[in-house]
Amino acid sequence: MTQFVLVPGAWLGAWAWDEVVPELRAAGHGAHPVTLSGLAERSGEQAGQQTHVDDIVRVVREGDLREVVLVGHSYAGIPVGQAAERIGGRLARVVFVDSNVPADGESFVSASPEYGPQVAAAIEAAGGVWLPPGAADFEGQGLSGEQIARIVDGATPHPGRTLTEPAVLARPLGDLPATYLKCLLDGPGLFPQVAALVEQGRWQLVELDTGHWPMISRPRELARALLDAARTP
């Protein structure tokens, strides 16, 4: 039985996976949605990048989970990629959902020269947090008005230090057994680092015809993609 550990991206909590979890459990697997420190019901908790890595590792170890598929959406690909190498033989696969990926010594901000400076400025202006976007920013991502409202209503400010503190990797990220799910409505191109990892041949690339929040816009399709990824040798 596969144990899926589901980690949402910036501004979101475990609630973002509410429509994915039943699909995975109905298929006979475990599903463990995570709320990272400082977000959703954990708002106000202090958190840095390694706090979020520890959050994920703790879910695996305290639950004594085996055959783990770690799933990281958007920002969460950074702590998930680090947690993957720390859980050792418990790991079966990593699935990056339209996500950033960690680079040793780099942060979310420093690894993104195109928009990282804007994020850093926004964090400073907001007093140390990254404020959630408004409804207009979710247009064109395959979301209904009701789904956009759900995200906007549930979103909370994201702890800024988790975005500015560096990732720590002990070995090359390409050593991980991984699937990258690319959401096409969020743009056809891959991050250069992701493209390089896919080209190495160990990472599987899967495309989803939806936007950046597939757990909201296409939860059943996403669940099927996660189940397929778990079966990948």
Summary of the structure (lengths in Angstrom):
residues: 233
radius of gyration: 16.2
end to end distance: 15.0
largest distance: 46.2
contacts: 784
relative contact order: 0.18
helix: 43%
strand: 18%
